[in-house]
Amino acid sequence: MLKLSTAPAESTLGWQRGPLKRGPCLCGTSSLVRVNVYVDGFNLYYGAVKGTPFRWLDLRRLSQRILKAESQINRIRYFTALVDGRDDPATPRRQQTYLRALGTIPNLTVHYGSFVTHPKTLPLVAGGGMARVLRTDEKGSDVNLASHLLLDAFDGDFETALIVSNDSDLAFPIRAVRKRLGLTVGVACPVARNSRPSRLLVEAADFRFHLTRKRRRLLRDSQFPERLVDSVGKEILKPANW
């Protein structure tokens, strides 16, 4: 296994040393480090890009700007679920266009969870009663991400993993990969306004990066071109209202 030096307390890109002291980092090496990137799609969307003009996000460019120059991206796994367009009929079409754009990235695969809608009784914000509502939850992405992280780690598919999520449920598999297999895992936490990075996730990882909407330059410089061409020569155009 590559022996890598330890990271500075805080780099210019925003990488910060996590509380755990063992494990290598992504800087100061002369050899390329093989990195797998695991992206929680909805966590990234709601935490960093919703409501911004940066939704046409090239995940490879974003990963390259987060990682150090010595990092070689081996594969990217993107975890999401298909939306139904109940609130906005144009949403499924925009999502499909974006998934086609992601398909132009080498060694990127998409892994699908699902949405589950069910009635639920919740208290009113102002108090004084309850309301019966339809609640929709996305299921499967966190389990799928954790499973692929562990399987890839056991297969020796990477030397370093980058997890793009702020889901504290991923803390256990991250610790398992680090402690049982001696591999390096960093987290890039998409942090929405008035939110904080997950303490459990940060403490589990070797390194953390705060991926916030304030990092406009990072998001702006990580966009797809407005026009792409897929593997069979079909044009992919950025949605007009993105």
N, C-alpha and C positions, 0 to 999 in steps of 0.2 A: 504493500500500500504506500502511496506517496506520503512523505513526511513534509508537512507544510508548517510554516511559521505561524505564530500567533498574531492576532489582529491588533491594531492600535485601539485605544479606548473608543475613538469615534473617527470614522473616515470622512472624507469630503462628500462621499455619496450618501452618507447617512447610516452606514453599517455601524452597529454598536455591539460591544462585547456583552454576551449574556452572562447571567450569574454563574453558570456552570463553568468550571475552569478547564476541564479537559477537552481535547478535541482540536483538530486543525482548523485553519481558516482559509479564506479565499485570496489572500494577498501575499506578496513577497516571495513568489516562487518563480523558477525559471522554466518549469515544465507546465504543460496544460493540465488542468484539472477537469475531469469528466463530470458534468453536472446534468442532473435531471431536474426539470421544473414541473411542479404540480400546482395547477391553478384552480381554485374554487371560484367558478365563474360568477355566481350570484353574489358571493361575498365581495369579490372584486368590484362588480358593477355597483352595488349599493354602497360600498364603502368608499370608493374613489372616483367613479366616473358618472354616476347618475346625475342628471341636471347640468352636466358640463358639455362643452363642445368636443370632448376627447373620447367619445364612445367608440370611435373607429380604431380601436387599439390593436396594434401589432404586438402580440405577446412575445415574440422573439426579440424585437427591438427593445421592449420594456425590460425583459430579462437581462439582455446584454448590458443595459445601462445600470441595472441594479448590481449585477455581478462584476467582479474584478476582471481586468484584461486577461488574466491567465486562465480564465474559465472557458471551457469549450462545452457548449450546450449539446448534449447527447440526444435528448428527446424532451418534448413538452407534452404533458397530459392535461387536458382541459376538461373540467367536470361541470356539467350543467343539466338542465331539464328543458324540455320543449314547452313553451308558453302557449296558452290557448286563445289569447286575444279577447278574453271576456271584457276587459276594461278598455282595450284599444285594439280594434280589428287589424290595424297595421302592424302591431307588435310581432306576430309570428313571421310576417314577411321580412321585417327588418332583422329578426334573429336569424332566419335562414340565410339572408344575404351575408350577415356577419360570419356565420359558420362556414359559408363558402369561401369567404376571405381567409379565415383561419386555415382552410384546407390548402392554401398556397404555401404555407410554412412547412419546410421539410421536417419530417419526423415529429409532426404534431398529430396527436390522436384525440378524438372527442369521446367522452364517456358519459352516458346519459343516466340520470336518475329520473324521478317523476314528481308530479304535483298531486297532492291528495287534498281534496276539498271536503270539509265536513262541518255540520252545524255545531256551534259551541255557545254556551251561555257565559257572558262576561259582564263584569260590573261597569256601570257608567262612570265616565271620568269625574263628573260633578257629584257622584254619589246619589243615593236615594233610589236605587233600583238596579235592575239587571237588563241586559238586552240579548236577544237571540240573534247571532250573526253567523254568516258563512265564513269559515276560516280556511285559507289555502296555505299549505305547508309544502316546502320542497323536501323530498325524501331521497336519500341514497347517495348524494354527492360526497358527504363527509365519509361515509363508510367506503365508498368506491375509492376515494382518494387515499384513505388510510391503507386499504387493502393493496392497492397498486404500489404505494410507497414501500410497504413491507415486502411484497413479492419481488419488486425490482432490487431492493436491498439484498435479499437472500440470494438473488441470481447474480449479484456482483455487477449490476447494470450501471452503477454510478459510484463516484467517490464522494461527491457532495450532492445534496438535494436542497432545492429552494422551494419552500412551501408558500404560495401566495394565498393567504387566508388569515382570518382573525377568529377562527373557530376553536375555542378551547378544547373541544372534544378530540382534537388532533394531538394534544400534548402527550398522551400515552404512547401512540405509535412513534412519535418523534424521539421520545426517551428510549424506546426499545431499540430503534435503529442506531442511536448513538451509543448506548451502553452495551448492548448485546453484540453489535457488529463493528463498533469502533469507527463508524462513518460520521461525516460532518453533515449537519442539517441547520439551515438558516431559515428564518421566516420573514416574509415581507407582509406586514399587516395592513390591509386596507382599512383605514380608520375614518369613519364618517364623522361629520361635524357633531360636536358634543359627545363624542365617544372616545374611548381609550383603547390602546392595544391590550389584548388579553394577557393578563399577568401570568396565567398558567402556561400559555403558549410561549411567551417570551422566556420564562424561566426554564422551559424544556429545551430550548434551542441553543446552538452555538452562537448565532448572531441574529440580530433583528434589524429590520428596516421599516420605517414608518411610511407607508404609501398613502398619503393624504391628498385631498383635493388642492391643497396649497402648493403642492409640487407641480405647478402648471407647466414649467419648462420640461420636466421629465415626461409628463403625459403628452405634451404637445410634440415633443421630439420622438415619440414612440407611436406615431400614427401610421396606418397604411396610406399609400397614395390613394387619391380619390378614384382612380381607375386601376383595376387589376385584371389579369387574364388567368383562368384556371388551367388545369393540365390538359384539357381537351380544346383549348382555344376560345372558350366562352368568356365574354366580358362580365366583370363584376364591378358595379358602380356603388360608391358610397351612398346610402340613403340620403335623400335631399334634406330632410329635417334633422340630420345628425351634424 
